[in-house]
């Protein structure tokens, strides 16, 4: 059948101002695509009233029908097996770049998700030829528009495909008012654009499901059973604030689960030996870089098991995950950003650092530290073992005058650490280090600068100054400090940081002021190039936490009257028989069979051996935490499940968002979540949470309390 002939002038009249449905060297049989629509669709379009566009302009029914006809019909993408030199194929993607070499030669790049790099070439020799039409068409399509491209495979080399262009069909128009430049940062309300135009963000989102797949594969191989637990739960005092979901039944509400903890313990009583789930969890907490009000955790529980069994299983998960990632991904640099890219997607010119930035493959078993040891040596219960210095107690060698200069606390504990920066003696000298430290001390974070026990004090060793720059210690203090093994080999440029704290045992707190300062100083020195950046993954277990922690007035805890709360949650078992005895005499000294997995200063997850006896669980809640009968009744379902012959069991919850952030070289979980919440807990893309309407308040039997009433309730 002969092809209809269309002049270039007539074709241009058919093309809208920005783009057309189909530009091709051959008239596509779907050109009159409106006729190909089902009859009911045609009728709907013909009867459509004028619509309002997002810009507020009215769109006529005729224009709507024209745009639908232009953009709704397109050929299917070719299968991978079809990409053979000489074959005609179709690819779908975004028109990413265009390079006009001359009127007769144009190159363009097509961004194909989860696919190879595609370059199309369009050229012609004769004016008025079909090839000229398609070349002009390629030049007319707005950059960043979604397109369907048909062409002949010219070359296949590596992860790149070169196509000789036969046809290009825009499937929508990228608007002129959205400005795109290299490294562009879109507002949070345009998250979809940030994902599209940020290679690091998009790559991290693509790596996330692959990490999940590998974890799921290992658990399936270990005969775990994936079970989905309900999202609509009930309010129970586990430790954090909950989100409530009102119902149309007056006075009744669901609560979103802080974790599937109680369901998975009930499953242990059901006979399921190994459970896991990628669980959505919800906590109404103050937010920070590694927290979101809704997040994902890899949740698991093992029946007839101890904490040792769980820790070995988690070590297997991590040990098998990292080699699999190394096989699939390469780590690339883009400016200051470092992120993984599937090896098949590497582009020409991208910097790969496989030697330096490959994921280190850890060896099990991981290092273990007790809670007390971690707090004593590092000042934090999630230590970053990449930091090359530890804390040392020094108050016994310091003169009282110096101690009084750094704190007003009576009989404090004073600890110190030493930083040994790297310097070349030319651009970086002891003088430039001193200037850097002075500036660092002037810009301390408020929690450190306003610490009630005093701010940290920093001194720099300099052999050219009196007492080597440590004159504030006096002769005796200088001699005593430098006689300690930890400080006996001080060198020019070494920085000593001192910090006081109350003389009291650790009671479940997460860090001391000096522990926070240690991390802050390390990161600052690395950022300034005064310490080397490390990409190691230093895994360790922190174990033997206190079973209970004094109330801090921040988290609601379990609502008991004991003045303390469960450090982990109220279902955690005592560590030993001695700790069981301690419950009755001094509960704050009882240790829990609780373990946290830590890497590079980040708590990736935590778990514990559970209380599997109903009588012990009730005793802890009623007699130790002193929960009310009403509070205890909220856990009746769990107590009944434990009473039904529940076996010993233990479990773990791995923060999946945090794991992905660590493995994709970012400090914030927002970089690995497609639509994260802001620091105020708002989704700025869709503008949530939204105000409740009067009708919604009436439907759910709610009323908004006046500020005066809220203040009275708080009192």
C-alpha positions in Angstrom: 0.0 0.0 0.0 1.5 3.4 -1.0 2.4 5.8 1.8 0.5 9.1 1.7 2.7 12.1 0.8 2.8 15.0 3.1 4.7 18.2 2.4 7.2 19.6 4.9 5.1 22.8 5.1 1.9 20.9 5.8 3.7 18.7 8.4 5.0 21.8 10.2 1.5 23.2 10.4 0.4 20.0 12.1 3.2 20.3 14.7 2.2 22.2 17.9 4.3 25.1 19.0 6.6 22.9 21.2 6.3 19.4 19.9 4.3 16.9 18.1 2.9 13.5 18.7 5.1 11.9 16.0 8.0 13.0 13.9 9.1 10.3 11.6 10.6 9.7 8.2 7.6 7.6 7.4 4.0 8.5 8.3 3.1 6.2 11.2 -0.2 4.3 10.8 -1.2 5.6 14.2 -1.0 9.3 13.1 -4.8 9.5 13.3 -4.6 8.0 16.8 -7.9 9.4 17.9 -9.7 7.0 15.5 -7.9 4.1 17.2 -9.4 4.9 20.6 -12.4 2.9 21.9 -15.7 4.5 21.0 -16.5 5.4 24.6 -13.2 7.2 24.9 -13.9 9.2 21.7 -17.3 10.1 23.0 -15.8 11.2 26.4 -13.3 13.5 24.6 -15.9 15.0 22.3 -18.2 15.8 25.2 -15.4 17.1 27.5 -16.0 20.6 28.9 -13.2 23.1 29.1 -10.7 22.0 31.8 -8.4 24.1 34.0 -4.7 23.4 33.6 -2.3 23.6 36.6 -1.4 27.1 35.5 -5.0 28.2 35.7 -5.5 28.5 31.9 -8.6 27.0 30.4 -8.1 24.0 28.1 -10.8 23.5 25.5 -12.2 20.1 24.7 -10.8 20.4 21.2 -7.2 21.1 22.4 -7.5 18.3 24.9 -8.5 15.9 22.2 -5.6 17.0 20.0 -3.1 16.6 22.8 -4.5 13.2 23.7 -4.2 12.2 20.0 -0.6 13.4 19.9 0.7 11.7 23.0 -1.3 8.7 23.9 -0.3 6.2 21.2 3.2 4.9 20.8 5.0 1.7 19.8 6.2 -0.8 22.3 9.8 -0.9 23.4 11.9 -3.6 21.9 13.2 -6.6 24.0 16.8 -6.9 24.9 17.4 -9.8 22.5 16.3 -7.5 19.6 19.3 -5.2 20.0 21.5 -6.6 17.3 23.5 -4.5 14.8 21.3 -3.8 11.8 18.0 -4.5 13.6 15.3 -1.8 13.9 14.4 -1.2 17.6 12.4 1.1 19.8 13.4 2.5 23.1 11.5 4.7 25.6 13.2 7.3 27.8 13.8 11.0 28.3 15.6 13.2 25.7 18.6 14.1 28.0 21.1 15.9 25.8 21.3 17.1 22.2 24.4 18.1 20.2 23.8 19.9 17.0 27.0 19.6 14.9 25.5 21.2 11.8 22.2 21.6 10.0 22.6 18.1 8.7 24.0 16.3 11.7 22.5 16.0 15.2 23.4 13.6 18.1 21.2 13.1 21.2 21.3 11.0 24.4 18.3 9.1 25.6 18.0 8.4 29.3 16.7 4.9 29.7 16.1 3.7 33.3 17.7 0.5 34.3 19.2 0.2 30.8 22.2 1.0 28.7 23.3 4.4 27.5 21.6 5.2 24.2 22.9 7.7 21.7 20.9 8.5 18.5 22.3 10.0 15.4 20.2 11.8 12.8 21.7 13.0 9.5 20.6 13.7 5.9 22.1 14.7 2.6 19.1 16.0 0.5 16.7 18.8 1.4 13.1 17.6 1.5 14.1 14.0 2.2 12.5 11.9 4.9 15.8 12.0 6.8 15.6 15.8 6.9 12.2 15.6 8.4 13.3 13.4 11.3 16.5 15.5 11.8 14.3 18.6 12.2 12.0 16.7 14.4 14.8 15.7 16.7 15.8 19.3 17.0 12.3 20.5 17.7 11.6 18.2 20.7 12.1 20.0 24.0 14.9 18.6 26.1 13.9 16.4 29.0 10.7 15.3 27.3 9.7 11.7 27.4 10.1 10.2 24.0 9.7 7.0 22.0 12.6 6.5 19.7 12.9 4.1 16.8 16.1 3.5 14.9 18.5 1.0 13.5 21.2 -0.4 15.7 24.5 1.0 14.3 26.9 -0.1 17.0 27.0 -2.0 20.3 29.9 -1.2 22.6 30.0 -1.9 26.3 26.9 -0.4 27.9 26.2 2.0 25.1 24.0 1.5 22.1 24.2 3.8 19.0 21.1 4.1 16.9 20.6 5.7 13.5 17.4 7.6 14.0 14.3 6.6 12.0 11.6 8.2 14.1 11.2 10.2 17.3 7.8 10.6 19.1 7.5 13.0 22.1 5.0 11.6 24.6 4.6 14.8 26.6 6.2 18.3 26.6 8.7 19.4 29.1 7.7 23.0 29.9 9.9 26.0 29.2 9.4 27.5 32.7 11.2 24.7 34.5 14.9 25.6 34.3 17.4 22.7 34.4 21.1 23.2 34.9 24.0 21.1 36.1 23.7 20.2 39.8 20.2 21.9 40.0 18.5 21.6 43.4 14.7 21.6 43.1 12.5 22.5 46.1 11.1 19.7 48.2 7.7 20.2 46.6 9.3 19.1 43.2 10.8 15.9 44.5 9.9 14.1 41.2 12.2 16.5 39.4 15.0 16.1 41.9 14.8 12.3 41.4 14.9 12.7 37.6 17.8 15.1 37.4 20.0 14.0 40.4 22.1 11.0 39.5 23.2 10.3 43.1 19.6 10.4 44.4 18.2 8.3 41.6 21.0 5.8 41.9 20.5 5.4 45.6 16.8 4.8 45.0 17.6 2.1 42.4 20.2 0.5 44.8 17.6 0.3 47.6 15.5 -2.6 46.2 18.6 -4.5 45.2 19.8 -4.4 48.8 16.4 -5.5 50.0 16.4 -8.3 47.4 19.7 -9.7 48.7 18.6 -9.6 52.3 15.3 -11.3 51.5 17.1 -14.0 49.5 19.4 -14.8 52.4 16.5 -15.1 54.8 14.6 -17.3 52.4 17.6 -19.5 52.1 17.8 -19.8 55.9 14.1 -21.0 55.9 12.6 -17.9 57.4 8.9 -17.2 56.7 7.8 -13.7 55.5 4.7 -12.7 57.3 2.8 -9.4 56.9 1.5 -8.0 60.2 -1.3 -5.4 60.5 -0.7 -1.6 60.1 -3.8 -0.7 62.0 -2.8 -1.7 65.6 -3.8 -0.6 69.0 -2.3 1.9 71.5 0.2 0.3 73.8 2.9 2.0 75.9 6.0 0.5 74.3 8.2 3.6 74.7 7.7 6.1 71.9 4.8 8.3 71.0 2.3 6.8 68.6 0.2 8.1 65.8 -3.5 7.5 66.4 -6.1 6.8 63.6 -9.6 7.8 64.6 -12.6 5.7 63.5 -16.2 6.5 63.0 -17.0 4.6 66.2 -17.2 7.2 68.9 -14.2 7.1 71.2 -12.4 4.3 69.4 -9.1 4.7 67.5 -6.4 2.6 66.0 -2.7 3.3 66.5 0.0 2.9 63.9 2.6 0.3 65.1 5.9 1.6 66.5 7.2 -1.8 65.3 5.6 -5.3 64.8 7.2 -6.3 68.1 4.1 -7.8 69.8 2.7 -9.4 66.6 6.0 -11.2 66.0 6.2 -12.5 69.6 2.6 -13.8 69.2 3.8 -15.5 66.0 6.4 -17.4 68.0 3.6 -18.8 70.1 1.8 -19.8 66.8 4.6 -22.3 65.9 6.4 -20.2 63.2 10.1 -20.8 63.9 11.6 -18.0 61.9 9.7 -14.8 60.9 10.8 -11.8 58.9 9.2 -8.8 57.3 10.1 -5.5 55.7 7.9 -3.6 58.1 6.6 -0.1 58.0 6.9 1.5 61.4 5.5 4.8 62.8 6.8 6.9 65.7 5.8 10.5 66.6 9.4 11.5 67.6 11.5 14.6 67.2 13.2 14.3 63.8 16.8 14.5 62.7 18.9 13.3 59.8 18.5 9.6 60.6 14.9 9.7 61.7 11.6 9.8 59.9 8.1 9.6 61.4 7.5 6.6 59.1 10.3 4.3 58.2 11.2 0.7 57.1 12.9 -1.9 59.2 13.8 -5.5 58.4 12.2 -7.2 61.3 12.9 -10.8 62.3 12.2 -13.2 65.2 13.5 -16.7 65.9 11.8 -19.3 68.0 13.7 -21.8 70.2 16.6 -19.3 70.0 18.9 -17.1 72.0 20.5 -13.8 71.3 23.6 -15.6 70.1 21.5 -17.4 67.4 20.1 -14.0 66.3 23.5 -12.3 66.2 25.0 -15.1 64.1 22.0 -14.8 61.7 22.5 -11.1 61.3 26.2 -11.5 60.7 25.3 -14.0 57.9 22.9 -11.4 56.4 25.6 -8.7 56.3 28.4 -11.0 55.3 26.4 -12.2 52.2 25.0 -8.8 51.3 28.3 -7.0 50.7 29.9 -9.4 48.2 26.6 -9.4 46.3 26.6 -5.7 46.1 30.3 -5.6 45.0 29.3 -7.9 42.1 26.5 -5.7 40.9 27.6 -2.2 41.6 30.5 0.1 41.0 31.0 3.2 43.2 31.4 6.4 41.3 32.3 10.0 42.2 30.4 13.1 41.0 31.9 16.1 42.6 31.7 15.6 46.4 29.0 12.9 45.9 29.9 9.2 46.1 27.2 6.6 45.2 26.7 3.2 43.7 25.8 2.6 40.0 24.9 -0.7 38.5 27.9 -1.9 36.5 25.8 -2.1 33.3 24.9 1.6 33.7 28.4 3.1 33.9 28.8 6.0 31.5 31.9 7.0 29.7 34.0 9.4 31.8 32.5 8.4 35.2 35.2 8.0 37.8 35.2 4.5 39.4 37.0 3.9 42.6 36.5 0.1 42.9 39.9 -0.3 44.6 39.2 2.3 47.3 35.5 2.5 47.6 34.4 -1.1 47.1 32.3 -2.2 50.0 34.6 -3.9 52.5 33.4 -7.5 53.2 33.4 -8.0 57.0 34.5 -11.1 58.7 32.2 -12.7 61.2 32.0 -12.8 64.2 31.9 -9.1 64.6 33.7 -7.3 67.5 31.7 -7.1 70.7 31.8 -4.4 73.3 29.7 -4.1 76.5 27.7 -1.0 77.0 29.9 0.1 79.9 33.1 -0.5 77.8 31.7 1.5 74.9 30.7 4.4 77.1 34.1 4.4 78.9 36.3 4.2 75.9 34.3 6.2 73.4 31.7 8.1 75.4 28.9 6.8 73.2 26.9 3.5 72.9 27.3 3.5 69.1 31.0 4.2 68.6 32.6 4.9 65.3 35.6 2.7 65.3 37.1 4.5 62.3 38.0 7.4 64.7 41.6 6.9 65.6 41.5 8.1 69.3 39.8 7.0 72.5 38.8 8.7 75.7 41.0 8.5 78.8 40.2 9.6 82.4 42.6 12.3 83.5 41.1 14.1 86.5 43.5 12.3 88.9 46.5 13.9 87.2 45.1 17.4 86.6 45.6 20.3 89.0 42.4 21.6 90.7 43.0 25.0 89.2 42.8 23.7 85.7 39.7 21.6 86.5 38.0 24.7 87.9 38.7 26.5 84.7 36.7 24.1 82.6 33.8 23.2 84.9 31.9 24.3 88.0 30.7 20.7 88.7 31.8 19.4 92.1 34.3 16.5 92.1 33.8 15.8 88.4 35.2 13.1 86.2 37.4 14.7 83.6 38.3 12.8 80.4 40.4 13.7 77.4 41.4 12.5 73.9 44.2 13.4 71.5 43.9 14.2 67.8 47.0 13.8 65.7 46.3 15.7 62.4 48.2 15.0 59.3 50.2 18.0 58.0 52.9 18.6 55.5 54.8 21.3 57.2 54.1 23.7 54.3 50.5 24.5 53.6 49.4 22.8 56.8 51.5 23.7 59.8 51.0 23.7 63.6 50.0 27.4 63.1 47.3 26.6 60.6 46.1 23.8 62.8 45.9 26.2 65.8 43.8 28.6 63.8 41.5 25.8 62.7 41.0 24.6 66.3 40.3 28.2 67.5 37.6 28.6 64.9 36.2 25.2 65.7 35.9 26.0 69.3 34.2 29.3 68.5 31.6 27.5 66.4 30.8 24.6 68.7 27.2 23.1 68.4 24.9 24.5 71.1 24.7 21.3 73.1 28.4 21.3 73.5 28.9 25.0 74.0 26.0 25.2 76.6 26.7 22.0 78.4 25.9 22.5 82.1 29.1 20.7 83.1 31.2 23.1 81.0 32.2 23.3 77.3 35.2 21.2 76.0 38.6 22.7 76.3 41.3 22.3 73.6 45.0 22.7 73.9 47.6 22.1 71.2 51.1 20.7 71.7 53.8 23.0 70.4 57.4 22.4 71.5 58.3 26.0 70.7 56.0 27.4 73.5 56.3 27.2 77.3 55.4 23.8 78.6 54.9 22.9 74.9 51.7 24.9 74.8 50.2 23.1 77.8 51.1 25.8 80.3 47.6 26.0 81.7 48.2 22.5 83.2 51.2 23.8 85.3 54.5 21.9 85.7 53.0 19.1 87.8 50.0 18.6 85.6 52.1 18.6 82.5 54.5 16.0 83.9 51.7 13.9 85.2 49.7 13.9 82.0 52.6 13.2 79.7 53.7 10.4 81.9 50.4 8.6 81.1 50.9 5.9 78.4 48.1 7.5 76.3 49.8 10.9 76.2 53.5 10.0 76.5 54.4 10.5 72.8 52.9 13.9 72.1 54.1 15.6 68.9 53.8 19.1 67.5 50.3 19.7 66.2 48.7 17.2 68.5 45.4 18.5 69.9 44.2 17.6 73.4 40.5 18.0 74.2 39.3 17.9 77.8 35.7 17.6 79.1 34.2 17.3 82.6 31.1 15.3 83.6 29.3 14.4 86.8 30.8 11.6 88.8 28.0 9.1 88.3 27.7 5.6 86.7 26.3 5.2 83.2 22.5 4.6 83.4 21.4 3.9 79.8 22.2 7.3 78.3 23.3 7.2 74.8 26.4 9.4 75.0 28.5 11.8 77.1 29.4 15.3 76.1 32.9 14.2 75.3 31.6 11.3 73.2 29.6 13.8 71.1 32.7 16.1 70.9 34.9 13.2 69.8 32.6 12.6 66.7 32.3 16.3 66.0 36.0 16.9 66.1 36.7 13.9 63.9 34.3 14.9 61.2 35.5 18.5 61.3 39.1 17.4 60.9 38.2 15.1 58.0 36.2 17.8 56.3 39.2 20.1 56.6 41.6 17.5 55.2 43.5 17.3 58.5 42.5 13.6 58.9 42.1 11.0 56.1 38.6 10.1 55.0 37.8 6.4 55.7 35.4 4.3 53.7 35.8 1.2 55.9 32.7 -0.4 57.4 33.5 -1.1 61.1 30.7 -3.4 62.4 30.4 -4.3 66.0 27.9 -5.4 68.6 27.2 -3.4 71.7 25.8 -5.8 74.4 24.8 -5.9 78.0 22.8 -2.7 78.2 21.0 -1.7 81.4 17.6 -3.2 81.5 16.1 0.1 82.7 16.9 3.8 82.3 15.7 6.7 84.5 12.9 8.7 83.0 14.1 11.7 81.0 10.8 13.5 80.6 11.1 13.3 76.8 9.9 9.9 75.8 6.7 8.7 77.4 8.2 5.3 78.3 5.7 2.7 79.6 3.7 5.1 81.7 4.7 3.3 85.0 5.2 4.9 88.4 8.7 3.5 89.0 10.6 6.6 87.8 12.4 4.7 85.1 11.5 2.9 81.8 12.7 -0.1 79.8 15.9 0.9 77.9 14.9 -1.1 74.9 11.3 -2.2 75.4 9.5 -3.9 78.3 9.7 -7.4 76.6 13.5 -7.7 77.0 14.8 -10.5 79.1 17.3 -10.1 82.0 20.8 -11.2 81.0 21.7 -13.7 83.8 20.1 -15.1 86.9 22.0 -12.5 88.9 20.2 -9.8 86.9 16.9 -11.5 87.7 17.7 -11.3 91.4 18.7 -7.6 90.9 15.1 -6.9 89.6 13.8 -7.2 93.2 16.7 -5.3 94.9 18.1 -2.6 92.5 16.4 -2.7 89.1 18.6 0.1 87.6 21.6 -2.2 88.0 20.0 -5.1 86.2 21.4 -5.8 82.7 19.4 -6.9 79.7 20.1 -9.5 77.1 20.0 -6.7 74.5 22.3 -6.2 71.6 22.8 -3.3 69.1 24.4 -3.6 65.7 26.6 -0.5 65.1 28.6 0.6 62.1 30.6 3.8 61.7 28.8 5.5 64.6 25.3 4.5 63.4 23.0 2.2 65.2 21.8 0.0 62.4 19.5 -2.0 64.6 18.8 -3.6 67.9 17.4 -6.8 69.3 17.1 -8.9 72.4 16.2 -12.2 73.9 12.5 -11.8 75.0 10.7 -12.7 78.1 8.8 -15.8 77.1 7.1 -16.6 80.4 3.8 -14.8 81.0 4.4 -14.7 84.7 7.8 -12.9 84.3 6.4 -10.5 81.8 3.6 -9.5 84.1 6.0 -9.2 87.1 8.2 -6.8 85.1 5.3 -4.7 84.0 3.4 -4.7 87.3 6.0 -4.9 90.0 9.1 -3.3 88.5 7.8 -0.7 86.1 4.7 -0.3 88.3 2.3 0.0 85.4 -1.4 0.5 86.3 -3.9 -2.2 85.8 -5.3 -0.3 82.8 -1.8 -0.1 81.3 -1.2 -3.8 81.9 -4.5 -4.7 80.3 -3.4 -3.2 77.0 -0.9 -6.1 76.8 -3.4 -8.8 77.6 -3.2 -10.3 74.1 0.6 -10.7 74.5 0.3 -12.2 78.0 -2.2 -14.7 76.7 0.0 -15.7 73.8 3.0 -16.2 76.2 0.8 -18.3 78.5 -0.1 -20.6 75.6 3.3 -22.5 75.8 5.3 -19.8 73.9 8.9 -21.1 73.3 12.1 -19.1 74.2 12.7 -16.7 71.4 14.8 -13.7 70.4 14.8 -11.2 67.6 16.2 -8.2 65.9 15.1 -5.1 63.9 17.5 -3.7 61.3 16.9 -0.1 60.3 16.6 -0.6 56.5 16.7 3.1 55.6 19.8 3.6 57.7 21.5 0.6 56.2 20.8 1.8 52.6 22.1 5.3 53.6 25.4 3.8 54.9 25.9 1.6 51.9 25.2 4.4 49.4 27.6 6.9 51.2 25.1 9.4 52.5 24.6 10.8 56.0 20.8 11.3 55.7 18.1 8.7 55.2 16.2 11.3 53.2 18.6 10.6 50.4 17.3 7.0 50.1 13.6 7.6 50.5 11.6 8.7 47.5 9.3 11.0 49.3 10.8 11.8 52.8 9.2 14.0 55.5 10.8 17.3 56.5 12.2 18.1 59.9 8.7 19.1 60.9 7.3 15.8 59.7 5.7 17.3 56.6 5.5 15.8 53.1 6.2 18.9 51.1 5.4 17.2 47.8 1.7 16.6 48.6 1.5 19.1 51.5 0.6 16.8 54.3 -0.5 16.7 57.0 -3.5 18.7 56.0 -6.1 20.5 58.2 -9.1 18.5 59.1 -12.4 19.8 57.8 -15.5 20.3 60.0 -17.1 17.4 58.2 -14.1 15.1 59.0 -14.2 16.2 62.7 -17.9 15.4 62.9 -17.5 12.0 61.1 -14.7 10.9 63.5 -16.3 12.4 66.7 -13.4 14.8 67.2 -13.0 18.4 68.3 -10.1 20.7 68.3 -9.2 21.8 71.8 -8.6 25.5 72.5 -5.1 26.4 73.6 -6.3 27.3 77.1 -7.7 23.8 77.5 -4.4 22.2 76.3 -2.4 24.2 78.8 -4.7 23.1 81.6 -4.2 19.4 80.6 -0.4 19.9 80.5 -0.5 21.3 84.0 
